[in-house]
């Protein structure tokens, strides 16, 4: 009988661990490969952990030979946009060289099904909203460029080597497992929802809103927040799709609904049952006015439908953060 092993590279991180939870629920056997630089050993609950770096070809070969996975999901990237501007070399080393090393190991092991975590940052500043997959890709920071380069490589690996991939371009991942087993835990934390929740919990002095003069309904930026379990569900469907012989494709993952920063603050005040200190500052360089996904293609190709709204996102995130205090 064929094994059901799926190698989840970066599976001890935020989105990777929630995907392992969903993979296990669907009868797959996740095998986590992670160097734990951003992941957490405590998050590896649904399969074995193999410690290793994606730039270590020998270690990758060992793990692939031992588990013979049917597919690879690749989450192991540096993601903080501000850091990518300060230290682009680190991002190119990990995100590009690491991905190419992983792809070479996959080819050598005869694996032809690869799911890649990408980002709406590959689009750059939006020409039109909501953005669909035909929107031009013109990333405006090193983080977005490293992901875009990997997407280009995957096209060539498909065309010339037969390695099929599903590229998933995330919008704003948020929320947590509803049972509170795993959740968002970054050090340092840079994402809006955890930062606002920490302010509401009194772990931070307050929450800062950047820019109040955007051309939006209340002057603050609009973002498309998608529950991490909806993201995880899309990854499991992408594995199913590739194992059933699906062709390479790139898909947006978002809800198609935009939330302003002020609306986000209101939603967190509601779940916290108390107001918290909110400060206002000027615009941040590189912030887009509105980023909202057109997700029609993911619905069509994967039969995927986001299940959770902003209330479910903030409630599950509040449940997780109020019970933890990771470096807060």
ZAKE-407278 format. One record per residue (C-alpha): x, y, z. Coordinates in Angstrom, 1 decimal. Example, Ala and Ser with C-alpha at 12.3 -4.5 7.8 and 13.67 -1.06 7.14 Angstrom:
<atoms>
<atom east="12.3" north="-4.5" up="7.8"/>
<atom east="13.7" north="-1.1" up="7.1"/>
</atoms>
This chain:
<atoms>
<atom east="0.0" north="0.0" up="0.0"/>
<atom east="1.3" north="3.4" up="-0.9"/>
<atom east="2.3" north="5.6" up="2.1"/>
<atom east="0.5" north="8.8" up="2.8"/>
<atom east="3.5" north="10.8" up="3.9"/>
<atom east="3.6" north="14.5" up="3.0"/>
<atom east="6.7" north="16.5" up="3.7"/>
<atom east="5.8" north="19.8" up="5.3"/>
<atom east="8.8" north="22.0" up="5.1"/>
<atom east="8.5" north="24.8" up="7.7"/>
<atom east="5.7" north="22.7" up="9.3"/>
<atom east="6.6" north="24.0" up="12.8"/>
<atom east="5.6" north="27.5" up="11.9"/>
<atom east="2.2" north="29.3" up="11.9"/>
<atom east="0.6" north="28.3" up="8.7"/>
<atom east="2.6" north="25.1" up="8.3"/>
<atom east="1.4" north="23.7" up="11.7"/>
<atom east="-2.3" north="24.4" up="11.0"/>
<atom east="-1.8" north="22.7" up="7.6"/>
<atom east="-0.4" north="19.6" up="9.4"/>
<atom east="-3.5" north="19.6" up="11.6"/>
<atom east="-5.7" north="19.5" up="8.5"/>
<atom east="-3.6" north="17.0" up="6.7"/>
<atom east="-3.8" north="14.6" up="9.6"/>
<atom east="-7.6" north="15.1" up="9.8"/>
<atom east="-7.8" north="14.1" up="6.1"/>
<atom east="-5.8" north="10.9" up="6.5"/>
<atom east="-2.4" north="12.1" up="5.4"/>
<atom east="0.7" north="11.6" up="7.5"/>
<atom east="2.6" north="14.9" up="7.8"/>
<atom east="6.4" north="14.8" up="8.3"/>
<atom east="7.7" north="18.2" up="9.5"/>
<atom east="11.1" north="19.4" up="8.2"/>
<atom east="12.1" north="22.6" up="10.0"/>
<atom east="15.2" north="24.3" up="11.4"/>
<atom east="13.1" north="25.9" up="14.1"/>
<atom east="14.5" north="29.3" up="13.4"/>
<atom east="10.9" north="30.7" up="13.3"/>
<atom east="9.0" north="27.5" up="14.0"/>
<atom east="8.2" north="25.9" up="17.4"/>
<atom east="8.8" north="22.3" up="18.4"/>
<atom east="5.6" north="22.6" up="20.5"/>
<atom east="3.6" north="23.0" up="17.3"/>
<atom east="4.7" north="19.6" up="15.9"/>
<atom east="1.7" north="17.6" up="17.1"/>
<atom east="0.5" north="15.7" up="14.0"/>
<atom east="3.6" north="13.8" up="12.8"/>
<atom east="7.3" north="13.4" up="13.2"/>
<atom east="9.8" north="16.3" up="13.3"/>
<atom east="13.0" north="16.1" up="11.3"/>
<atom east="15.3" north="19.0" up="12.1"/>
<atom east="17.1" north="20.5" up="9.1"/>
<atom east="17.7" north="23.5" up="6.9"/>
<atom east="16.3" north="23.8" up="3.4"/>
<atom east="19.8" north="24.8" up="2.2"/>
<atom east="21.2" north="21.4" up="3.5"/>
<atom east="20.9" north="19.2" up="0.5"/>
<atom east="22.4" north="16.1" up="2.2"/>
<atom east="19.9" north="16.3" up="5.1"/>
<atom east="17.1" north="16.8" up="2.6"/>
<atom east="18.2" north="13.7" up="0.7"/>
<atom east="18.3" north="11.7" up="3.9"/>
<atom east="14.8" north="12.7" up="5.0"/>
<atom east="13.3" north="12.2" up="1.5"/>
<atom east="14.8" north="8.7" up="1.2"/>
<atom east="13.5" north="7.7" up="4.7"/>
<atom east="9.9" north="8.9" up="4.3"/>
<atom east="9.4" north="8.8" up="0.5"/>
<atom east="6.7" north="11.5" up="0.6"/>
<atom east="4.1" north="11.7" up="-2.1"/>
<atom east="4.2" north="15.5" up="-2.2"/>
<atom east="6.0" north="18.5" up="-0.6"/>
<atom east="4.5" north="21.6" up="0.9"/>
<atom east="7.0" north="24.4" up="1.3"/>
<atom east="6.4" north="27.0" up="4.0"/>
<atom east="10.0" north="27.6" up="5.1"/>
<atom east="10.5" north="31.3" up="4.2"/>
<atom east="11.6" north="34.5" up="5.9"/>
<atom east="8.5" north="36.7" up="5.6"/>
<atom east="9.0" north="40.1" up="7.3"/>
<atom east="8.9" north="42.8" up="4.7"/>
<atom east="10.7" north="45.4" up="6.8"/>
<atom east="13.5" north="42.9" up="7.5"/>
<atom east="13.8" north="42.1" up="3.8"/>
<atom east="14.6" north="45.7" up="3.1"/>
<atom east="17.3" north="45.8" up="5.9"/>
<atom east="18.9" north="42.5" up="5.0"/>
<atom east="18.0" north="41.4" up="1.5"/>
<atom east="20.9" north="39.0" up="1.3"/>
<atom east="19.4" north="36.8" up="4.1"/>
<atom east="16.1" north="36.7" up="2.2"/>
<atom east="17.7" north="35.7" up="-1.1"/>
<atom east="19.8" north="33.0" up="0.7"/>
<atom east="16.9" north="31.4" up="2.5"/>
<atom east="14.0" north="32.0" up="0.2"/>
<atom east="15.6" north="31.6" up="-3.2"/>
<atom east="18.7" north="29.4" up="-2.7"/>
<atom east="16.8" north="27.3" up="-0.1"/>
<atom east="13.9" north="26.8" up="-2.4"/>
<atom east="16.1" north="25.8" up="-5.4"/>
<atom east="18.0" north="23.4" up="-3.1"/>
<atom east="14.7" north="21.8" up="-2.0"/>
<atom east="13.5" north="21.6" up="-5.6"/>
<atom east="16.7" north="19.8" up="-6.7"/>
<atom east="16.3" north="17.3" up="-3.9"/>
<atom east="12.6" north="16.8" up="-4.8"/>
<atom east="13.6" north="16.1" up="-8.5"/>
<atom east="16.3" north="13.7" up="-7.4"/>
<atom east="13.8" north="11.8" up="-5.2"/>
<atom east="11.3" north="11.6" up="-8.0"/>
<atom east="8.7" north="13.8" up="-6.4"/>
<atom east="6.5" north="15.7" up="-8.9"/>
<atom east="3.9" north="17.4" up="-6.6"/>
<atom east="4.9" north="20.6" up="-4.9"/>
<atom east="2.8" north="23.2" up="-3.1"/>
<atom east="4.4" north="26.6" up="-2.7"/>
<atom east="3.6" north="29.3" up="-0.2"/>
<atom east="3.6" north="32.5" up="-2.1"/>
<atom east="2.1" north="35.9" up="-1.4"/>
<atom east="0.1" north="38.8" up="-2.8"/>
<atom east="3.3" north="40.8" up="-2.3"/>
<atom east="4.4" north="39.4" up="-5.7"/>
<atom east="1.8" north="41.7" up="-7.3"/>
<atom east="3.2" north="44.9" up="-5.8"/>
<atom east="0.9" north="47.9" up="-5.8"/>
<atom east="-2.5" north="47.1" up="-7.1"/>
<atom east="-3.7" north="48.3" up="-10.5"/>
<atom east="-7.2" north="47.1" up="-9.8"/>
<atom east="-9.0" north="45.7" up="-6.8"/>
<atom east="-10.0" north="42.9" up="-6.2"/>
<atom east="-6.8" north="41.4" up="-7.7"/>
<atom east="-6.9" north="38.2" up="-9.7"/>
<atom east="-4.1" north="36.0" up="-10.9"/>
<atom east="-3.7" north="37.8" up="-14.2"/>
<atom east="-2.7" north="41.0" up="-12.3"/>
<atom east="0.9" north="42.0" up="-13.3"/>
<atom east="3.6" north="40.9" up="-10.9"/>
<atom east="5.8" north="43.8" up="-9.9"/>
<atom east="6.9" north="43.3" up="-6.3"/>
<atom east="8.1" north="46.4" up="-4.5"/>
<atom east="10.4" north="44.8" up="-1.8"/>
<atom east="13.0" north="42.0" up="-1.5"/>
<atom east="10.5" north="39.7" up="0.2"/>
<atom east="8.0" north="39.9" up="-2.6"/>
<atom east="10.8" north="39.6" up="-5.2"/>
<atom east="12.2" north="36.4" up="-3.6"/>
<atom east="8.8" north="34.8" up="-3.8"/>
<atom east="8.3" north="35.9" up="-7.4"/>
<atom east="11.7" north="34.5" up="-8.4"/>
<atom east="10.7" north="31.1" up="-6.9"/>
<atom east="7.4" north="31.2" up="-8.8"/>
<atom east="9.4" north="31.8" up="-12.1"/>
<atom east="11.6" north="28.8" up="-11.2"/>
<atom east="8.6" north="26.6" up="-10.6"/>
<atom east="7.3" north="27.4" up="-14.1"/>
<atom east="10.6" north="26.2" up="-15.6"/>
<atom east="10.7" north="23.1" up="-13.4"/>
<atom east="7.3" north="22.2" up="-14.6"/>
<atom east="8.0" north="22.9" up="-18.3"/>
<atom east="11.4" north="21.2" up="-18.5"/>
<atom east="11.4" north="18.7" up="-15.6"/>
<atom east="7.7" north="17.7" up="-15.1"/>
<atom east="7.6" north="18.9" up="-11.5"/>
<atom east="4.0" north="20.1" up="-11.1"/>
<atom east="3.2" north="22.8" up="-8.5"/>
<atom east="0.4" north="24.7" up="-7.0"/>
<atom east="1.5" north="28.3" up="-6.1"/>
<atom east="-0.7" north="29.8" up="-3.4"/>
<atom east="-0.6" north="33.5" up="-3.1"/>
<atom east="-1.8" north="34.4" up="0.4"/>
<atom east="-3.4" north="37.7" up="1.4"/>
<atom east="-3.4" north="38.3" up="5.2"/>
<atom east="-3.3" north="35.1" up="7.2"/>
<atom east="-4.9" north="35.5" up="10.6"/>
<atom east="-6.7" north="33.6" up="13.4"/>
<atom east="-5.8" north="30.3" up="15.2"/>
<atom east="-7.0" north="26.8" up="15.8"/>
<atom east="-10.3" north="27.1" up="17.6"/>
<atom east="-9.2" north="24.6" up="20.3"/>
<atom east="-6.2" north="26.8" up="21.1"/>
<atom east="-3.7" north="24.1" up="20.5"/>
<atom east="-1.6" north="26.2" up="18.1"/>
<atom east="-1.8" north="29.8" up="16.9"/>
<atom east="0.2" north="32.8" up="15.7"/>
<atom east="3.6" north="33.1" up="17.5"/>
<atom east="6.2" north="35.3" up="15.8"/>
<atom east="9.2" north="36.9" up="17.5"/>
<atom east="9.1" north="39.8" up="17.0"/>
<atom east="5.5" north="40.1" up="16.2"/>
<atom east="4.7" north="42.4" up="13.2"/>
<atom east="1.1" north="41.4" up="12.2"/>
<atom east="-1.8" north="43.7" up="13.0"/>
<atom east="-4.2" north="41.3" up="14.7"/>
<atom east="-1.7" north="39.9" up="17.3"/>
<atom east="-0.3" north="43.4" up="17.9"/>
<atom east="-3.8" north="44.8" up="18.6"/>
<atom east="-4.8" north="41.9" up="20.8"/>
<atom east="-1.5" north="42.3" up="22.8"/>
<atom east="-2.4" north="46.0" up="23.3"/>
<atom east="-5.9" north="45.0" up="24.4"/>
<atom east="-4.4" north="42.5" up="26.9"/>
<atom east="-2.2" north="45.2" up="28.3"/>
<atom east="1.0" north="43.5" up="27.0"/>
<atom east="1.8" north="46.5" up="24.8"/>
<atom east="1.4" north="50.2" up="25.4"/>
<atom east="-1.0" north="50.5" up="22.5"/>
<atom east="-1.6" north="49.8" up="18.9"/>
<atom east="-0.4" north="52.1" up="16.1"/>
<atom east="-2.4" north="52.9" up="12.9"/>
<atom east="-0.3" north="54.0" up="10.0"/>
<atom east="-2.0" north="56.5" up="7.7"/>
<atom east="-5.5" north="57.9" up="8.1"/>
<atom east="-5.8" north="59.8" up="4.8"/>
<atom east="-6.1" north="56.9" up="2.4"/>
<atom east="-8.9" north="56.9" up="-0.2"/>
<atom east="-11.0" north="54.3" up="1.7"/>
<atom east="-14.3" north="54.4" up="3.6"/>
<atom east="-12.6" north="55.6" up="6.8"/>
<atom east="-9.2" north="56.7" up="5.6"/>
<atom east="-7.3" north="53.7" up="6.8"/>
<atom east="-5.8" north="50.8" up="4.7"/>
<atom east="-8.0" north="47.9" up="3.6"/>
<atom east="-6.7" north="44.3" up="3.9"/>
<atom east="-8.2" north="40.9" up="3.2"/>
<atom east="-7.9" north="38.8" up="6.3"/>
<atom east="-8.2" north="35.1" up="5.8"/>
<atom east="-8.4" north="32.5" up="8.6"/>
<atom east="-5.4" north="30.2" up="8.9"/>
<atom east="-7.6" north="27.2" up="8.8"/>
<atom east="-9.1" north="28.3" up="5.5"/>
<atom east="-5.5" north="28.6" up="4.2"/>
<atom east="-4.7" north="25.1" up="5.6"/>
<atom east="-7.8" north="23.7" up="3.9"/>
<atom east="-6.6" north="25.1" up="0.6"/>
<atom east="-3.2" north="23.4" up="1.0"/>
<atom east="-4.8" north="20.0" up="1.6"/>
<atom east="-7.0" north="20.5" up="-1.4"/>
<atom east="-3.9" north="21.5" up="-3.4"/>
<atom east="-2.2" north="18.2" up="-2.4"/>
<atom east="-5.3" north="16.2" up="-3.4"/>
<atom east="-5.4" north="18.1" up="-6.7"/>
<atom east="-1.8" north="17.4" up="-7.6"/>
<atom east="-1.9" north="13.7" up="-6.5"/>
<atom east="-4.9" north="13.3" up="-8.8"/>
<atom east="-2.8" north="14.5" up="-11.7"/>
<atom east="-3.7" north="18.3" up="-11.7"/>
<atom east="-1.6" north="20.7" up="-13.8"/>
<atom east="0.5" north="23.5" up="-12.4"/>
<atom east="-1.5" north="26.5" up="-11.4"/>
<atom east="-1.2" north="29.7" up="-9.3"/>
<atom east="-4.1" north="30.7" up="-7.1"/>
<atom east="-5.0" north="33.6" up="-4.8"/>
<atom east="-6.1" north="32.8" up="-1.2"/>
<atom east="-8.2" north="35.5" up="0.3"/>
<atom east="-11.8" north="36.0" up="1.3"/>
<atom east="-12.6" north="38.7" up="-1.3"/>
<atom east="-13.7" north="40.9" up="1.6"/>
<atom east="-11.7" north="44.0" up="2.7"/>
<atom east="-11.4" north="45.2" up="6.3"/>
<atom east="-10.1" north="48.6" up="7.2"/>
<atom east="-7.6" north="49.0" up="10.1"/>
<atom east="-10.3" north="51.0" up="12.1"/>
<atom east="-12.8" north="48.1" up="11.5"/>
<atom east="-10.2" north="45.6" up="12.7"/>
<atom east="-9.6" north="47.7" up="15.9"/>
<atom east="-13.4" north="47.7" up="16.5"/>
<atom east="-13.6" north="43.9" up="16.0"/>
<atom east="-10.9" north="43.3" up="18.5"/>
<atom east="-12.4" north="45.7" up="21.0"/>
<atom east="-15.6" north="43.7" up="20.6"/>
<atom east="-14.0" north="40.4" up="21.4"/>
<atom east="-11.8" north="41.9" up="24.2"/>
<atom east="-14.9" north="43.6" up="25.7"/>
<atom east="-12.8" north="46.7" up="26.3"/>
<atom east="-11.2" north="49.6" up="24.4"/>
<atom east="-7.5" north="49.9" up="24.2"/>
<atom east="-5.0" north="52.6" up="23.4"/>
<atom east="-4.8" north="53.3" up="19.7"/>
<atom east="-2.3" north="55.8" up="18.3"/>
<atom east="-2.2" north="57.3" up="14.8"/>
<atom east="0.9" north="58.0" up="12.7"/>
<atom east="1.7" north="58.9" up="9.1"/>
<atom east="1.7" north="56.4" up="6.2"/>
<atom east="4.4" north="53.7" up="6.1"/>
<atom east="6.4" north="53.6" up="2.9"/>
<atom east="5.3" north="50.8" up="0.6"/>
<atom east="1.9" north="50.2" up="2.2"/>
<atom east="-0.9" north="49.7" up="-0.4"/>
<atom east="-4.2" north="51.5" up="0.0"/>
<atom east="-6.3" north="48.3" up="-0.6"/>
<atom east="-5.3" north="44.7" up="-1.0"/>
<atom east="-8.3" north="42.4" up="-1.6"/>
<atom east="-8.3" north="39.0" up="-3.4"/>
<atom east="-10.4" north="37.8" up="-6.3"/>
<atom east="-10.5" north="34.1" up="-5.2"/>
<atom east="-12.7" north="32.8" up="-8.1"/>
<atom east="-9.9" north="30.6" up="-9.5"/>
<atom east="-9.2" north="28.8" up="-6.2"/>
<atom east="-12.9" north="28.1" up="-5.9"/>
<atom east="-13.0" north="26.7" up="-9.4"/>
<atom east="-9.8" north="24.7" up="-9.4"/>
<atom east="-9.8" north="23.4" up="-5.8"/>
<atom east="-13.5" north="23.6" up="-4.9"/>
<atom east="-12.3" north="25.7" up="-2.0"/>
<atom east="-14.6" north="28.1" up="-0.1"/>
<atom east="-13.5" north="30.2" up="2.8"/>
<atom east="-15.5" north="29.2" up="5.9"/>
<atom east="-14.6" north="31.9" up="8.5"/>
<atom east="-15.3" north="35.6" up="8.8"/>
<atom east="-13.6" north="38.4" up="10.7"/>
<atom east="-15.5" north="37.6" up="13.9"/>
<atom east="-14.2" north="34.0" up="13.8"/>
<atom east="-10.7" north="35.2" up="13.1"/>
<atom east="-10.6" north="37.7" up="16.0"/>
<atom east="-12.3" north="35.3" up="18.4"/>
<atom east="-9.9" north="32.4" up="17.7"/>
<atom east="-6.9" north="34.7" up="17.8"/>
<atom east="-8.1" north="36.2" up="21.1"/>
<atom east="-8.6" north="32.7" up="22.5"/>
<atom east="-5.1" north="31.8" up="21.6"/>
<atom east="-3.2" north="35.0" up="22.6"/>
<atom east="-5.1" north="35.5" up="25.9"/>
<atom east="-4.0" north="32.0" up="27.0"/>
<atom east="-0.4" north="32.4" up="26.0"/>
<atom east="2.3" north="35.0" up="26.6"/>
<atom east="5.1" north="34.2" up="24.1"/>
<atom east="7.6" north="36.9" up="24.5"/>
<atom east="4.7" north="39.4" up="24.6"/>
</atoms>
